[in-house]
Amino acid sequence: MKKTIIRLLVAVTILGGIYWLWSISGRADETIGNTEPQKTTELSAINPLPDTIRGNLLGIQPYLTPIDYSSKARLGWILEEQLSQAREKGWINNNTIAVYPEYIGTWLVAAGEKTSIYEAPDMQSAMTTLVLSNLPRFIRHYASAPKGTDKTKHALFSMKSARMAEQYQQVFSNLAKQFNVTIVAGSIVLEEPYIDKSGNLRTGKGSLYNTTAVFSPEGSIMPPLVKKAFPINDEKPFTACGKPGDMPVFLTKAGNMGVLICADSWYPEAYTGLANKAEFLAVPSLASTDSIWKGPWMGYNGAAAPVDVDTTRYRKITEEDAWASYSMGGRGPKAGIHQGINVFFTGDMWDMHPEGRVLSLIGDSLNISAPALKTSKVYNLWLKN
């Protein structure tokens, strides 16, 4: 019996050693940047330079793939490229606000992982490898995931949350300081995020939130954090809801800015604290594929339609028409906000291929750009006084 136990312990030790060696081998170096040729970026002016301006909004859509999230250095290098080209165009000044897409920070969950993850054929395969190569940590976080949540997704982000917060802040703080601009840093999924007394982005224990941080030209986070209040159905199993009445107004060099994360721009409650206070809007978004724009609008996703929405229009108008009627384009002017930009993620993230558009609000008109197809785009909107 004793020999059997010893043999078992030896076998477990050997297997554990083999697993450990496999789990640490072939990982990306999180400090390595990019040495590849520059990616193509298209620059488009939304409106002509007015006689009097208060600043400008840059809608930045970097074309991103999984390998671009292998390190924070590589992601920062790519994002730097678009700002550099915007500066060469004359679109960077002391009153510039750069706006990035929803979820742009979320894929830092893959930073420093096994390189096979970036080459996986689909997201399911990539996430499976991520789980297996971090199995002890994953099991701990899976066991402590809140009841009623998708425990697998919760554990995936929970186990990397603290590191993701640190990398996210480093990337966007450096960009804000380097180019002396205000940055609306898209969004990132983090566990109970908060800003500590030293101004650092930290995470706690509890629920996951789809969160946006705004960075000042000095590189500091401008409190408070913005948490998505109306997650869509795909997000609800693993992200919690922020409070729609807590949407802040940020005092920037260009004026008072409201920030709404994607679907929040569809709900009148999200405009309550912004009405007649915010002078313009920044809206980070993500849509799964570009084909939805011309397809039939299937209705509100994740929460009941507001009382002012004509639900008989479901499946009768296009998704594009619905965005024009019920998001920033329709609700901004009602709240006394007549300028803004809505930026969508673009790239090839495993088997997800979001093709970004930029929506711009000028006066009471919403302009919708052509899709970004396998290229980075930067749109400039001059803000009028």
BAVEX-220319 format. One record per residue (C-alpha): x, y, z; residue in one letter. Coordinates in steps of 0.2 Angstrom, whole numbers, always signed. Layout:
REM residues N
ATOM,xx,yy,zz,vose
ATOM,X,Y,Z,a
...
END
This chain:
REM residues 385
ATOM,xx,yy,zz,vose
ATOM,+0,+0,+0,m
ATOM,+14,+12,+5,k
ATOM,+23,+8,-12,k
ATOM,+7,+12,-21,t
ATOM,+5,+29,-13,i
ATOM,+23,+33,-16,i
ATOM,+21,+28,-35,r
ATOM,+6,+39,-36,l
ATOM,+14,+54,-28,l
ATOM,+29,+52,-40,v
ATOM,+17,+50,-55,a
ATOM,+7,+66,-50,v
ATOM,+23,+76,-47,t
ATOM,+30,+71,-64,i
ATOM,+13,+75,-73,l
ATOM,+12,+91,-63,g
ATOM,+30,+96,-69,g
ATOM,+26,+92,-87,i
ATOM,+10,+103,-86,y
ATOM,+20,+117,-78,w
ATOM,+33,+116,-91,l
ATOM,+20,+116,-105,w
ATOM,+10,+130,-97,s
ATOM,+25,+142,-96,i
ATOM,+33,+138,-113,s
ATOM,+29,+147,-129,g
ATOM,+22,+163,-121,r
ATOM,+23,+180,-128,a
ATOM,+35,+192,-121,d
ATOM,+24,+206,-114,e
ATOM,+37,+219,-116,t
ATOM,+40,+217,-135,i
ATOM,+33,+230,-147,g
ATOM,+31,+229,-165,n
ATOM,+44,+228,-179,t
ATOM,+32,+225,-194,e
ATOM,+29,+238,-207,p
ATOM,+17,+251,-203,q
ATOM,-2,+247,-206,k
ATOM,-12,+257,-218,t
ATOM,-22,+270,-210,t
ATOM,-36,+280,-220,e
ATOM,-39,+298,-213,l
ATOM,-56,+306,-217,s
ATOM,-62,+323,-212,a
ATOM,-80,+323,-207,i
ATOM,-83,+342,-208,n
ATOM,-73,+357,-214,p
ATOM,-64,+368,-202,l
ATOM,-76,+380,-195,p
ATOM,-72,+399,-192,d
ATOM,-72,+396,-174,t
ATOM,-68,+380,-165,i
ATOM,-67,+373,-148,r
ATOM,-57,+358,-152,g
ATOM,-60,+341,-161,n
ATOM,-65,+323,-159,l
ATOM,-54,+310,-167,l
ATOM,-64,+294,-170,g
ATOM,-50,+281,-171,i
ATOM,-53,+263,-177,q
ATOM,-37,+253,-177,p
ATOM,-38,+237,-187,y
ATOM,-34,+224,-174,l
ATOM,-30,+205,-174,t
ATOM,-26,+193,-159,p
ATOM,-7,+195,-161,i
ATOM,-9,+214,-158,d
ATOM,-14,+209,-140,y
ATOM,+1,+198,-137,s
ATOM,+9,+212,-127,s
ATOM,+4,+230,-121,k
ATOM,+20,+236,-130,a
ATOM,+13,+230,-147,r
ATOM,-4,+237,-144,l
ATOM,+3,+253,-139,g
ATOM,+14,+254,-154,w
ATOM,-1,+251,-166,i
ATOM,-12,+264,-157,l
ATOM,+3,+276,-158,e
ATOM,+3,+275,-177,e
ATOM,-14,+282,-179,q
ATOM,-11,+297,-168,l
ATOM,+6,+300,-177,s
ATOM,-3,+301,-194,q
ATOM,-17,+312,-187,a
ATOM,-4,+324,-180,r
ATOM,+5,+324,-197,e
ATOM,-12,+329,-204,k
ATOM,-14,+344,-192,g
ATOM,-27,+336,-182,w
ATOM,-18,+335,-165,i
ATOM,-19,+351,-154,n
ATOM,-21,+355,-136,n
ATOM,-40,+353,-137,n
ATOM,-40,+336,-146,t
ATOM,-50,+321,-139,i
ATOM,-46,+304,-146,a
ATOM,-60,+292,-145,v
ATOM,-57,+273,-146,y
ATOM,-70,+258,-149,p
ATOM,-79,+248,-136,e
ATOM,-69,+232,-130,y
ATOM,-52,+239,-136,i
ATOM,-44,+235,-119,g
ATOM,-54,+219,-116,t
ATOM,-43,+208,-127,w
ATOM,-28,+212,-116,l
ATOM,-34,+196,-107,v
ATOM,-23,+187,-120,a
ATOM,-7,+197,-117,a
ATOM,+8,+187,-112,g
ATOM,-1,+170,-116,e
ATOM,+5,+155,-127,k
ATOM,+8,+161,-145,t
ATOM,-4,+147,-151,s
ATOM,-18,+157,-144,i
ATOM,-15,+171,-157,y
ATOM,-15,+158,-171,e
ATOM,-31,+149,-165,a
ATOM,-44,+146,-179,p
ATOM,-58,+153,-168,d
ATOM,-61,+161,-151,m
ATOM,-67,+145,-143,q
ATOM,-51,+137,-146,s
ATOM,-41,+152,-141,a
ATOM,-50,+153,-124,m
ATOM,-49,+135,-121,t
ATOM,-30,+136,-122,t
ATOM,-30,+151,-111,l
ATOM,-40,+142,-98,v
ATOM,-29,+126,-99,l
ATOM,-12,+136,-98,s
ATOM,-19,+145,-82,n
ATOM,-28,+130,-75,l
ATOM,-25,+132,-56,p
ATOM,-29,+151,-56,r
ATOM,-44,+148,-67,f
ATOM,-51,+135,-55,i
ATOM,-49,+147,-40,r
ATOM,-58,+161,-49,h
ATOM,-71,+149,-56,y
ATOM,-75,+143,-39,a
ATOM,-78,+161,-32,s
ATOM,-88,+167,-47,a
ATOM,-104,+176,-42,p
ATOM,-120,+165,-43,k
ATOM,-130,+167,-58,g
ATOM,-116,+172,-69,t
ATOM,-107,+163,-84,d
ATOM,-93,+156,-72,k
ATOM,-82,+152,-86,t
ATOM,-81,+169,-94,k
ATOM,-81,+177,-77,h
ATOM,-66,+167,-72,a
ATOM,-57,+171,-88,l
ATOM,-58,+189,-85,f
ATOM,-57,+189,-66,s
ATOM,-40,+179,-66,m
ATOM,-32,+192,-77,k
ATOM,-41,+208,-72,s
ATOM,-28,+216,-61,a
ATOM,-15,+214,-74,r
ATOM,-27,+220,-88,m
ATOM,-31,+236,-78,a
ATOM,-12,+239,-76,e
ATOM,-8,+237,-95,q
ATOM,-24,+247,-100,y
ATOM,-19,+261,-90,q
ATOM,+0,+261,-96,q
ATOM,-5,+260,-114,v
ATOM,-18,+274,-114,f
ATOM,-9,+285,-101,s
ATOM,+7,+285,-112,n
ATOM,-2,+289,-127,l
ATOM,-11,+304,-119,a
ATOM,+5,+311,-112,k
ATOM,+15,+308,-128,q
ATOM,+2,+317,-139,f
ATOM,-5,+329,-126,n
ATOM,-23,+324,-129,v
ATOM,-38,+319,-120,t
ATOM,-42,+300,-123,i
ATOM,-58,+291,-121,v
ATOM,-50,+274,-120,a
ATOM,-64,+263,-128,g
ATOM,-69,+250,-114,s
ATOM,-62,+235,-105,i
ATOM,-70,+222,-95,v
ATOM,-64,+222,-77,l
ATOM,-69,+215,-60,e
ATOM,-75,+228,-48,e
ATOM,-64,+242,-56,p
ATOM,-60,+258,-46,y
ATOM,-47,+272,-45,i
ATOM,-36,+272,-30,d
ATOM,-30,+287,-20,k
ATOM,-14,+287,-31,s
ATOM,-24,+288,-47,g
ATOM,-21,+270,-52,n
ATOM,-34,+259,-60,l
ATOM,-37,+244,-48,r
ATOM,-49,+229,-47,t
ATOM,-58,+221,-33,g
ATOM,-68,+205,-30,k
ATOM,-86,+203,-36,g
ATOM,-94,+208,-53,s
ATOM,-87,+211,-70,l
ATOM,-91,+228,-78,y
ATOM,-89,+235,-96,n
ATOM,-79,+250,-91,t
ATOM,-72,+266,-99,t
ATOM,-58,+277,-92,a
ATOM,-55,+295,-98,v
ATOM,-37,+300,-98,f
ATOM,-31,+318,-97,s
ATOM,-17,+325,-108,p
ATOM,-6,+323,-92,e
ATOM,-9,+304,-93,g
ATOM,-20,+303,-77,s
ATOM,-37,+295,-76,i
ATOM,-51,+308,-75,m
ATOM,-63,+301,-62,p
ATOM,-75,+294,-62,p
ATOM,-75,+278,-72,l
ATOM,-90,+275,-84,v
ATOM,-98,+258,-82,k
ATOM,-110,+252,-95,k
ATOM,-128,+252,-88,a
ATOM,-137,+242,-102,f
ATOM,-127,+227,-107,p
ATOM,-134,+218,-122,i
ATOM,-140,+199,-121,n
ATOM,-123,+193,-125,d
ATOM,-115,+203,-111,e
ATOM,-128,+200,-97,k
ATOM,-122,+182,-92,p
ATOM,-105,+189,-87,f
ATOM,-106,+208,-84,t
ATOM,-116,+218,-72,a
ATOM,-125,+234,-75,c
ATOM,-119,+251,-70,g
ATOM,-131,+265,-65,k
ATOM,-138,+275,-79,p
ATOM,-141,+290,-68,g
ATOM,-123,+290,-64,d
ATOM,-116,+295,-81,m
ATOM,-104,+309,-78,p
ATOM,-99,+325,-87,v
ATOM,-81,+327,-90,f
ATOM,-73,+344,-90,l
ATOM,-61,+344,-105,t
ATOM,-51,+358,-114,k
ATOM,-63,+356,-128,a
ATOM,-79,+358,-116,g
ATOM,-90,+347,-106,n
ATOM,-91,+329,-113,m
ATOM,-103,+315,-110,g
ATOM,-97,+297,-112,v
ATOM,-109,+283,-116,l
ATOM,-104,+265,-120,i
ATOM,-113,+258,-135,c
ATOM,-131,+252,-131,a
ATOM,-132,+265,-117,d
ATOM,-134,+278,-130,s
ATOM,-151,+270,-134,w
ATOM,-159,+274,-117,y
ATOM,-166,+291,-111,p
ATOM,-161,+286,-93,e
ATOM,-143,+287,-98,a
ATOM,-145,+305,-104,y
ATOM,-153,+311,-87,t
ATOM,-137,+318,-80,g
ATOM,-130,+324,-97,l
ATOM,-145,+334,-103,a
ATOM,-141,+352,-105,n
ATOM,-124,+349,-97,k
ATOM,-114,+340,-109,a
ATOM,-109,+349,-125,e
ATOM,-104,+334,-135,f
ATOM,-104,+315,-134,l
ATOM,-91,+301,-136,a
ATOM,-98,+284,-138,v
ATOM,-87,+268,-140,p
ATOM,-96,+254,-148,s
ATOM,-94,+237,-156,l
ATOM,-105,+228,-168,a
ATOM,-102,+210,-173,s
ATOM,-102,+211,-192,t
ATOM,-105,+225,-204,d
ATOM,-120,+215,-212,s
ATOM,-131,+220,-198,i
ATOM,-132,+238,-204,w
ATOM,-142,+235,-219,k
ATOM,-152,+220,-211,g
ATOM,-168,+222,-202,p
ATOM,-168,+230,-185,w
ATOM,-173,+216,-173,m
ATOM,-177,+228,-159,g
ATOM,-170,+233,-142,y
ATOM,-157,+220,-136,n
ATOM,-154,+217,-117,g
ATOM,-168,+228,-110,a
ATOM,-186,+233,-114,a
ATOM,-188,+247,-126,a
ATOM,-191,+264,-119,p
ATOM,-209,+270,-120,v
ATOM,-205,+283,-134,d
ATOM,-200,+269,-146,v
ATOM,-212,+263,-159,d
ATOM,-210,+244,-158,t
ATOM,-220,+241,-173,t
ATOM,-205,+247,-183,r
ATOM,-196,+231,-178,y
ATOM,-190,+221,-193,r
ATOM,-197,+235,-204,k
ATOM,-183,+247,-204,i
ATOM,-164,+243,-205,t
ATOM,-152,+243,-191,e
ATOM,-144,+259,-198,e
ATOM,-161,+268,-198,d
ATOM,-163,+262,-180,a
ATOM,-146,+269,-174,w
ATOM,-151,+286,-183,a
ATOM,-167,+287,-174,s
ATOM,-164,+280,-156,y
ATOM,-146,+282,-152,s
ATOM,-135,+297,-151,m
ATOM,-143,+304,-167,g
ATOM,-161,+304,-160,g
ATOM,-158,+306,-142,r
ATOM,-143,+318,-141,g
ATOM,-153,+333,-148,p
ATOM,-167,+330,-136,k
ATOM,-155,+331,-122,a
ATOM,-148,+347,-129,g
ATOM,-132,+339,-136,i
ATOM,-129,+343,-154,h
ATOM,-111,+336,-157,q
ATOM,-103,+319,-155,g
ATOM,-94,+304,-162,i
ATOM,-98,+285,-160,n
ATOM,-83,+274,-164,v
ATOM,-85,+255,-168,f
ATOM,-72,+242,-166,f
ATOM,-64,+235,-182,t
ATOM,-53,+220,-185,g
ATOM,-52,+201,-186,d
ATOM,-52,+194,-169,m
ATOM,-52,+175,-172,w
ATOM,-69,+171,-180,d
ATOM,-76,+187,-175,m
ATOM,-75,+201,-189,h
ATOM,-82,+217,-183,p
ATOM,-81,+230,-197,e
ATOM,-81,+247,-189,g
ATOM,-91,+262,-194,r
ATOM,-91,+280,-187,v
ATOM,-107,+289,-183,l
ATOM,-105,+308,-181,s
ATOM,-118,+320,-174,l
ATOM,-117,+338,-181,i
ATOM,-132,+349,-177,g
ATOM,-147,+337,-178,d
ATOM,-140,+326,-192,s
ATOM,-132,+309,-189,l
ATOM,-119,+305,-202,n
ATOM,-114,+286,-204,i
ATOM,-97,+282,-212,s
ATOM,-93,+268,-224,a
ATOM,-87,+252,-215,p
ATOM,-68,+250,-211,a
ATOM,-63,+234,-220,l
ATOM,-46,+227,-215,k
ATOM,-39,+244,-213,t
ATOM,-37,+257,-199,s
ATOM,-47,+273,-200,k
ATOM,-46,+290,-192,v
ATOM,-61,+302,-193,y
ATOM,-59,+320,-188,n
ATOM,-74,+330,-182,l
ATOM,-71,+349,-178,w
ATOM,-81,+355,-163,l
ATOM,-90,+371,-166,k
ATOM,-91,+385,-152,n
END
